[in-house]
Amino acid sequence: MGALIAVGVLILIGIVVVIVAIGMYNRLVRERNGVDNAWAQTEVQLKRRYDLIPNLVETVKGYASHERQTFEAVTAARSAAIDARGPAEQAKAENALSAALRSVFAVAEAYPQLQASTNFVELQNELSDTENRIAYARQYYNDAVLTYNTSAQTVPTNIIAGAFGFTVREFFATPETERGPVRVQF
């Protein structure tokens, strides 16, 4: 009778361990999917920004056609940002694009007629709204990565994470030397 109780207790402990492991695995899957969703939402906002840039450049070109180098820099930075893969590469490309956009707005300051243009003002407002959306999406993504990485790296979930190939994810952050608010002056 005592052996039967011992076997029953071991089976019960085994069942509890399996249920806990399944719970940890499912939590890691949910968090990983949350990270993927957050990145997809970030990409949606970045695409929105990329779609606005050609309109902005064309509007400014109409007033400042001799600023060809500035427009080429924005176009190249936009292409590099579109082609960037992964959060680290994307962050670097986004910083270059932001710098190129600052130069477009610097050019625009020299043209009062351009600043009075309804089309230009609307594009500025859209870009500003999009920059806010990107900042929120970036924060949301980084929060999802933090939650997921914490789960994947803490005991005992790290055992399940290692066994099933859950790897840590990169944050969408700017390099240390480029941190700080992006200043876009209109």
Beta strands, then each sheet from edge to edge (+ up, - down):
end
